[in-house]
Amino acid sequence: MAFLDVSELSFIPDLGPKGLEAMIVKRSGGHRIPGLNCCGRHKVCYQWSKRWIVIKDSFLLYMRPSNGIISFVLLFDKGFNVQVGSKETGTKYGVMIENLSRTLIIKCSSYRQACWWKQEITNLAERHAQDFLTEHRFDSFVPARHDIQTRWFVNGSEYFSAVADALEQAKEDIFIADWWLSPEIHLKRPARSNYWRLDRLLKRKAEQGVKIFVLLYKEVELALGINSGYSKRTLTALHSNITVMRHPDHVSSTVLLWAHHEKLVIVDQSLAFLGGLDLAYGRWDDQDYRLTDLEAPRSQPTVKPKYKPSCFPYLLPKSHTTADNLPFLIPGCVPADVQVLRSVECWSAGSSENSIYNAYLDVIRDSQYFIYIENQFFITCADDRMGDEWVNYISFSGLRTHGKLNNSPVSELIYIHSKMLIADDRQVIIGSANINDRSLLGKRDSEMAVLVEDTEMEASVMDGEEYQAGRFARHLRLQCFK
């Protein structure tokens, strides 16, 4: 369809309005992430290939004209830039399109055509993708979004159950990122069958046509026993619609000490779960914190799938213009302002960002009444500079539970794995980042978090006076204090 400049991606509503499309000649290489180039960045061992390019409102992609397979997606971000000329591109009549993760070179037939491509691509990006091209609060890659439906979860029982329900309703694509993933984990318990086991659930959705993409941290096996290789083999053997990537590659990237530590589940690019819980063994618990296993279920009901197969073929960024069209909601949500925060470096995301750290500092600095923190680690470098007065303002606590083992009473500490901060019952930071250098500096582990700021208030009391507290933050704190 070169004559009409259309392709199978031209009129998919979720990808936004039709943009520029044409057959181009592009040069290989140019990746900034170590290990993705043949030799060097793009100076050696490159080749020219014909590709069909599609430019949308927040990204561009190119695909093989023979079979329509998408070869690469380049997102518009803060590093987006378009240049022409042999000096900038290294080739006559070239156009350089770059972002924070790659420099893409395409070849045109004349200088005039190259200038036209530059102007059209730049205009399209500046008109529709300003949110991704500019600096934002905390140096985050995205701005705060308003009136977002949000819900918190305390402990894995409700969280895993909600994740299972969302996965069951997926119609187009599923994206999972975990430090550790256990394919055989039961998401709903007591487990009356294997219907809600993670691998069975993902296989069922893959058979319905849902594309599933999983990013796993590739561990140094001598140091960790999370066995991501087994998880990848198990999942990819289930169905061809399941793709698993283990990263980083320790040899080509030379990254040995740092990890992908984020925990994400994204369904149809419309509903996202994130926090401190991997879909893995040892993460499920409820408010009873039992020291013994649940009793075995006594019934085996038959459950049938609810939804028909989908037809959306690829994990492509949906247009922001359709972001408010939510196919379903998790019960109990409240509206709030939400900003996504990250800790990333060139090895993990092609760019540098420590917006989680910046947000922690800002929220703590602006707090007026109290700060409540739950964290797996708490490492400070304050030394003795605070003097002795800090003991009047800070308390450190733990949780303990009790039960019976072999008819004898026992007690055990509850392992805190959450990474959360609540300030003044109005602001909440929830994510995967611990309070240590690995998680917060941005130059080490990759992390993901959100800052939730309440917009709906309710009457409360603070320091003995009437106070308007946020619905999201206040009820989360009260649940944690139970």
C-alpha positions as CSV (number, residue, x, y, z in Angstrom):
1,M,0.0,0.0,0.0
2,A,3.0,2.3,-0.6
3,F,1.0,4.3,-3.2
4,L,-1.6,5.4,-0.5
5,D,1.0,5.5,2.4
6,V,-1.1,3.2,4.6
7,S,-0.4,0.0,6.4
8,E,-2.1,-2.3,8.9
9,L,-1.2,0.1,11.7
10,S,-2.6,3.2,10.0
11,F,-6.1,3.2,11.4
12,I,-5.9,1.4,14.8
13,P,-7.8,3.8,17.2
14,D,-5.7,3.0,20.2
15,L,-2.5,4.0,18.3
16,G,-3.9,7.5,17.7
17,P,-4.5,9.3,14.4
18,K,-2.7,8.3,11.2
19,G,0.7,10.0,11.0
20,L,3.5,9.9,8.4
21,E,4.2,6.6,6.6
22,A,6.6,5.8,3.8
23,M,9.2,3.4,2.6
24,I,12.7,4.5,3.8
25,V,16.2,3.2,3.8
26,K,17.7,3.1,7.3
27,R,21.1,2.3,8.7
28,S,21.6,-0.4,11.4
29,G,23.2,0.3,14.8
30,G,23.0,3.5,16.8
31,H,21.8,1.9,20.1
32,R,23.0,3.4,23.3
33,I,22.3,0.4,25.4
34,P,25.4,-1.8,25.6
35,G,25.1,-5.1,23.8
36,L,22.6,-4.1,21.1
37,N,25.1,-3.1,18.4
38,C,27.3,-5.3,16.2
39,C,30.6,-3.4,16.7
40,G,30.8,-0.1,18.4
41,R,27.9,2.4,18.5
42,H,27.2,2.8,14.8
43,K,30.6,3.3,13.2
44,V,31.5,-0.2,12.2
45,C,29.7,-3.1,10.6
46,Y,26.5,-1.3,9.8
47,Q,24.2,-2.0,6.8
48,W,21.4,-0.3,4.9
49,S,18.0,-1.9,4.7
50,K,14.6,-0.9,3.3
51,R,11.9,-0.5,6.0
52,W,8.4,0.8,6.2
53,I,8.3,3.6,8.7
54,V,5.2,4.7,10.7
55,I,5.3,7.9,12.7
56,K,2.6,8.3,15.4
57,D,1.9,10.9,18.0
58,S,4.4,9.7,20.6
59,F,6.7,7.3,18.8
60,L,7.9,6.0,15.4
61,L,8.5,2.5,14.3
62,Y,9.7,0.6,11.3
63,M,8.8,-2.8,10.0
64,R,9.9,-5.2,7.4
65,P,7.9,-4.6,4.2
66,S,7.9,-8.3,3.2
67,N,6.0,-9.6,6.3
68,G,5.0,-6.5,8.4
69,I,7.1,-7.6,11.4
70,I,7.9,-4.6,13.6
71,S,11.7,-4.3,14.0
72,F,12.0,-1.3,16.3
73,V,10.1,1.3,18.2
74,L,11.6,4.7,19.0
75,L,9.8,6.7,21.6
76,F,9.7,10.5,21.7
77,D,11.4,11.5,24.9
78,K,13.5,14.4,26.4
79,G,16.4,13.4,24.1
80,F,14.3,13.6,20.9
81,N,16.1,15.5,18.2
82,V,16.1,15.5,14.3
83,Q,19.0,16.7,12.2
84,V,19.9,16.7,8.5
85,G,23.2,17.0,6.6
86,S,26.2,14.8,6.0
87,K,28.1,16.3,9.0
88,E,25.4,15.3,11.5
89,T,24.4,12.0,9.9
90,G,27.6,10.8,8.3
91,T,25.8,10.2,5.0
92,K,24.7,12.3,2.0
93,Y,21.1,13.4,2.3
94,G,20.7,11.7,5.6
95,V,18.2,12.4,8.4
96,M,19.2,11.6,12.0
97,I,16.4,10.9,14.5
98,E,17.5,10.3,18.0
99,N,16.2,9.8,21.5
100,L,17.8,8.8,24.8
101,S,18.2,5.2,23.8
102,R,19.1,5.3,20.1
103,T,20.3,7.4,17.1
104,L,18.5,6.3,13.9
105,I,19.9,7.3,10.5
106,I,17.7,7.2,7.4
107,K,18.7,8.1,3.8
108,C,16.8,10.3,1.4
109,S,17.0,10.9,-2.3
110,S,17.7,14.7,-2.0
111,Y,18.5,17.4,0.5
112,R,15.1,18.9,0.0
113,Q,13.4,15.6,0.9
114,A,15.6,15.2,4.0
115,C,14.6,18.7,5.2
116,W,10.9,17.8,4.6
117,W,11.2,14.7,6.7
118,K,12.9,16.7,9.5
119,Q,10.2,19.4,9.5
120,E,7.3,16.9,9.4
121,I,8.6,14.6,12.1
122,T,9.5,17.6,14.4
123,N,6.1,19.2,13.9
124,L,4.2,16.0,14.6
125,A,6.2,15.4,17.8
126,E,5.9,18.9,19.1
127,R,2.2,19.0,18.4
128,H,1.3,15.7,20.1
129,A,4.2,14.6,22.4
130,Q,5.0,17.7,24.5
131,D,4.5,15.7,27.7
132,F,7.4,13.5,26.8
133,L,9.8,16.1,25.3
134,T,10.0,18.5,28.3
135,E,11.4,18.5,31.8
136,H,9.0,17.7,34.6
137,R,8.8,17.9,38.4
138,F,11.5,15.8,40.2
139,D,13.2,15.4,36.8
140,S,10.7,12.6,36.0
141,F,10.2,11.5,32.4
142,V,6.5,12.2,32.6
143,P,4.3,14.9,34.3
144,A,1.7,14.3,37.0
145,R,-1.6,13.0,35.7
146,H,-4.8,14.3,37.1
147,D,-8.0,12.5,38.2
148,I,-6.4,9.1,38.0
149,Q,-8.4,6.2,39.5
150,T,-6.1,4.7,42.2
151,R,-6.3,2.0,44.9
152,W,-3.8,0.8,47.5
153,F,-3.2,-2.8,48.6
154,V,-1.8,-3.9,51.9
155,N,-0.3,-7.5,51.8
156,G,-0.2,-9.9,48.9
157,S,-3.6,-11.6,49.3
158,E,-5.7,-8.7,47.9
159,Y,-3.0,-7.5,45.6
160,F,-2.4,-10.9,43.9
161,S,-6.2,-11.5,43.7
162,A,-6.7,-8.1,42.0
163,V,-3.8,-8.8,39.6
164,A,-5.4,-12.2,38.7
165,D,-8.7,-10.5,38.0
166,A,-7.0,-7.9,35.8
167,L,-5.0,-10.5,33.9
168,E,-8.2,-12.5,33.3
169,Q,-9.8,-9.5,31.7
170,A,-6.8,-8.7,29.4
171,K,-7.8,-8.4,25.8
172,E,-4.7,-7.0,24.0
173,D,-1.4,-7.2,25.8
174,I,0.2,-7.9,29.2
175,F,3.5,-6.5,30.4
176,I,5.2,-7.9,33.5
177,A,8.6,-6.8,35.0
178,D,9.9,-8.5,38.1
179,W,13.1,-9.0,40.0
180,W,11.9,-12.5,40.7
181,L,9.0,-14.4,39.1
182,S,7.7,-17.9,40.1
183,P,5.5,-19.3,37.3
184,E,3.8,-21.8,39.6
185,I,2.6,-19.3,42.2
186,H,-1.1,-19.3,43.0
187,L,-2.6,-15.8,42.8
188,K,-5.8,-16.6,44.6
189,R,-5.8,-18.7,47.8
190,P,-6.9,-21.1,49.1
191,A,-6.2,-22.7,45.8
192,R,-9.2,-24.8,44.8
193,S,-7.6,-25.7,41.5
194,N,-4.8,-24.5,39.2
195,Y,-7.1,-22.1,37.4
196,W,-5.5,-19.0,39.1
197,R,-1.9,-20.3,39.0
198,L,0.2,-17.7,37.2
199,D,1.5,-19.9,34.4
200,R,-1.9,-21.4,33.7
201,L,-3.5,-18.0,33.6
202,L,-0.8,-16.6,31.2
203,K,-1.1,-19.6,29.0
204,R,-4.9,-19.2,28.9
205,K,-4.6,-15.6,27.8
206,A,-1.9,-16.3,25.3
207,E,-4.2,-18.9,23.7
208,Q,-6.9,-16.2,23.4
209,G,-4.5,-14.1,21.4
210,V,-3.2,-11.7,24.1
211,K,0.4,-10.8,23.6
212,I,2.4,-11.3,26.8
213,F,5.8,-9.6,27.5
214,V,7.9,-10.4,30.5
215,L,11.1,-8.7,31.7
216,L,13.1,-10.6,34.3
217,Y,16.3,-9.6,36.1
218,K,19.1,-11.9,34.9
219,E,20.9,-12.7,38.1
220,V,24.5,-13.6,38.7
221,E,23.8,-17.3,39.5
222,L,26.7,-17.6,41.9
223,A,25.2,-15.0,44.1
224,L,21.4,-15.5,43.8
225,G,19.1,-18.5,43.4
226,I,16.1,-16.9,41.9
227,N,16.5,-19.0,38.7
228,S,15.3,-16.6,36.1
229,G,16.5,-19.1,33.4
230,Y,13.9,-21.6,34.6
231,S,11.2,-19.0,34.7
232,K,12.0,-18.0,31.1
233,R,12.0,-21.6,29.8
234,T,8.8,-22.4,31.6
235,L,6.9,-19.4,30.3
236,T,8.1,-19.4,26.7
237,A,7.3,-23.1,26.4
238,L,3.6,-22.4,27.2
239,H,2.8,-20.5,24.0
240,S,4.4,-18.5,21.2
241,N,2.5,-15.3,22.3
242,I,4.6,-15.2,25.5
243,T,8.0,-13.4,25.1
244,V,10.5,-13.3,28.0
245,M,13.6,-11.1,28.1
246,R,16.3,-11.6,30.8
247,H,18.5,-8.6,31.3
248,P,21.2,-7.5,31.7
249,D,23.6,-9.7,29.7
250,H,26.6,-9.6,32.0
251,V,29.2,-10.2,29.3
252,S,28.2,-7.7,26.7
253,S,27.0,-5.0,29.1
254,T,29.6,-5.5,31.8
255,V,26.8,-4.9,34.4
256,L,27.4,-7.3,37.2
257,L,26.3,-5.5,40.4
258,W,23.0,-3.9,39.5
259,A,19.5,-5.3,38.9
260,H,16.1,-4.7,37.5
261,H,14.3,-4.3,40.8
262,E,11.0,-2.9,39.6
263,K,7.8,-4.9,40.1
264,L,5.2,-4.1,37.4
265,V,2.0,-5.6,35.9
266,I,0.4,-3.6,33.1
267,V,-2.8,-4.8,31.4
268,D,-3.8,-3.4,28.0
269,Q,-1.7,-0.3,28.7
270,S,-4.7,0.9,30.7
271,L,-4.3,-0.6,34.2
272,A,-1.0,-0.8,36.1
273,F,0.0,-2.5,39.3
274,L,3.3,-1.6,41.0
275,G,4.9,-1.6,44.4
276,G,7.2,-3.9,46.3
277,L,5.7,-7.3,45.5
278,D,7.2,-9.6,42.9
279,L,4.9,-12.4,41.6
280,A,7.0,-14.9,43.4
281,Y,7.2,-17.3,46.3
282,G,7.3,-15.7,49.8
283,R,5.4,-12.6,48.8
284,W,1.8,-13.7,49.5
285,D,0.4,-12.9,52.9
286,D,-2.8,-11.5,54.5
287,Q,-3.5,-9.5,57.6
288,D,-3.4,-12.6,59.9
289,Y,0.3,-13.2,59.1
290,R,0.0,-16.9,59.8
291,L,3.0,-19.0,60.8
292,T,1.4,-22.1,59.3
293,D,-0.1,-23.0,55.9
294,L,-3.7,-22.5,55.0
295,E,-6.0,-25.5,55.2
296,A,-6.4,-27.5,52.0
297,P,-9.6,-26.6,50.0
298,R,-12.4,-29.1,50.1
299,S,-14.2,-28.3,46.9
300,Q,-13.1,-28.2,43.2
301,P,-15.5,-25.9,41.3
302,T,-15.4,-25.7,37.6
303,V,-14.5,-22.2,36.3
304,K,-14.7,-21.2,32.6
305,P,-12.9,-18.3,30.8
306,K,-15.0,-15.1,30.4
307,Y,-13.5,-13.3,27.5
308,K,-13.1,-13.9,23.8
309,P,-9.7,-13.8,22.1
310,S,-8.3,-10.4,21.1
311,C,-6.6,-9.3,17.9
312,F,-4.2,-6.5,19.0
313,P,-0.9,-7.8,17.6
314,Y,2.0,-6.0,19.2
315,L,3.2,-4.2,22.3
316,L,3.1,-0.7,21.0
317,P,2.6,2.5,22.9
318,K,-1.0,3.5,22.9
319,S,-1.9,7.1,22.1
320,H,-2.3,9.4,25.1
321,T,-5.6,10.6,23.5
322,T,-7.2,7.3,24.3
323,A,-5.7,6.9,27.8
324,D,-8.9,7.8,29.6
325,N,-10.9,5.0,27.9
326,L,-10.6,2.4,30.7
327,P,-12.1,-1.0,29.8
328,F,-12.5,-1.9,33.5
329,L,-11.7,-0.6,37.0
330,I,-10.5,-2.2,40.2
331,P,-13.3,-1.8,42.8
332,G,-12.6,0.7,45.6
333,C,-10.6,3.2,43.5
334,V,-10.5,6.9,44.4
335,P,-9.4,9.8,42.1
336,A,-6.0,11.4,42.7
337,D,-3.1,13.1,41.0
338,V,-0.4,10.5,40.2
339,Q,3.1,11.0,38.9
340,V,5.3,8.0,37.8
341,L,8.9,8.1,39.2
342,R,11.9,6.1,38.2
343,S,15.5,5.2,39.1
344,V,17.2,4.3,35.8
345,E,20.6,4.5,34.2
346,C,21.9,4.0,30.7
347,W,22.4,0.3,31.2
348,S,18.7,-0.3,32.2
349,A,16.7,2.3,30.2
350,G,19.0,4.2,27.9
351,S,18.8,7.3,30.1
352,S,19.5,8.6,33.6
353,E,16.9,9.5,36.1
354,N,16.6,9.6,39.9
355,S,13.2,11.1,40.3
356,I,12.2,8.7,43.2
357,Y,15.0,10.2,45.3
358,N,14.0,13.7,44.3
359,A,10.4,13.1,45.3
360,Y,11.3,11.6,48.6
361,L,13.4,14.7,49.5
362,D,10.6,17.1,48.4
363,V,7.8,15.3,50.2
364,I,9.8,15.0,53.4
365,R,11.0,18.6,53.2
366,D,7.4,19.9,52.7
367,S,5.7,17.8,55.4
368,Q,4.2,19.7,58.3
369,Y,2.8,17.1,60.7
370,F,4.1,13.6,60.3
371,I,5.9,11.1,58.0
372,Y,5.2,7.4,58.1
373,I,7.7,5.1,56.4
374,E,7.6,1.4,55.8
375,N,10.7,0.0,54.2
376,Q,12.7,-3.2,53.8
377,F,15.9,-1.3,54.3
378,F,16.7,2.0,56.0
379,I,20.3,3.2,55.5
380,T,21.2,6.7,56.5
381,C,24.4,8.7,56.1
382,A,23.5,11.4,58.7
383,D,26.2,10.1,61.2
384,D,26.0,12.3,64.4
385,R,25.2,15.6,62.7
386,M,21.6,15.5,63.9
387,G,22.8,15.4,67.6
388,D,20.6,13.8,70.2
389,E,17.3,15.6,69.6
390,W,16.2,13.3,66.8
391,V,15.1,10.7,69.3
392,N,12.2,13.0,70.3
393,Y,10.8,12.9,66.8
394,I,11.7,9.6,65.2
395,S,10.6,6.1,66.3
396,F,11.5,2.8,64.7
397,S,9.1,-0.1,65.1
398,G,8.6,-3.7,63.9
399,L,5.8,-6.2,63.7
400,R,5.5,-9.5,65.4
401,T,3.0,-12.3,65.0
402,H,2.3,-15.5,67.0
403,G,0.8,-19.0,66.4
404,K,1.2,-22.7,67.2
405,L,3.7,-25.1,65.7
406,N,3.5,-28.7,66.9
407,N,1.0,-27.6,69.6
408,S,3.6,-25.2,71.0
409,P,3.1,-21.4,71.1
410,V,5.7,-19.6,68.9
411,S,6.3,-16.0,68.0
412,E,8.1,-14.5,65.0
413,L,8.9,-11.1,63.5
414,I,7.0,-10.1,60.3
415,Y,9.3,-9.4,57.5
416,I,8.7,-5.9,56.1
417,H,9.1,-5.9,52.3
418,S,7.1,-2.7,51.5
419,K,8.6,0.5,50.2
420,M,6.2,3.3,51.2
421,L,6.0,6.8,52.6
422,I,2.9,8.7,53.8
423,A,3.2,12.4,54.6
424,D,0.4,14.4,56.3
425,D,-2.3,12.0,55.1
426,R,-2.1,13.7,51.8
427,Q,0.9,12.4,49.8
428,V,2.0,8.8,49.3
429,I,5.0,7.3,47.6
430,I,4.7,3.6,46.8
431,G,7.1,1.6,44.6
432,S,9.9,-0.8,44.5
433,A,12.7,1.5,45.8
434,N,14.3,0.8,49.1
435,I,15.8,3.7,51.1
436,N,19.4,2.9,50.2
437,D,21.9,3.9,47.5
438,R,21.2,1.0,45.2
439,S,17.6,2.0,44.8
440,L,17.6,5.8,45.0
441,L,20.8,7.1,43.2
442,G,19.5,6.1,39.8
443,K,23.0,4.9,38.7
444,R,22.5,1.4,40.1
445,D,19.3,-0.7,40.3
446,S,16.3,0.2,38.2
447,E,13.2,1.1,40.1
448,M,9.6,2.3,39.6
449,A,7.4,4.2,42.0
450,V,4.4,6.6,42.0
451,L,3.7,9.7,44.0
452,V,0.0,9.9,44.8
453,E,-1.4,13.2,45.9
454,D,-5.0,13.3,47.1
455,T,-7.6,15.5,45.5
456,E,-10.6,14.3,47.5
457,M,-10.5,15.3,51.2
458,E,-12.4,14.3,54.3
459,A,-12.6,15.7,57.8
460,S,-9.9,14.5,60.2
461,V,-7.8,15.8,63.1
462,M,-4.1,16.7,63.1
463,D,-2.3,18.0,66.1
464,G,-5.6,18.5,68.0
465,E,-7.1,20.6,65.3
466,E,-9.5,20.1,62.5
467,Y,-7.8,18.9,59.3
468,Q,-8.7,18.0,55.8
469,A,-7.0,14.6,55.1
470,G,-6.8,12.8,51.7
471,R,-9.0,9.8,51.2
472,F,-6.3,7.7,49.6
473,A,-3.5,8.5,52.1
474,R,-5.6,8.5,55.3
475,H,-7.3,5.2,54.7
476,L,-4.0,3.5,53.7
477,R,-2.4,4.7,56.9
478,L,-5.3,3.6,59.0
479,Q,-5.1,0.1,57.4
480,C,-1.4,-0.1,58.2
481,F,-2.0,1.0,61.8
482,K,-4.5,-1.7,62.5
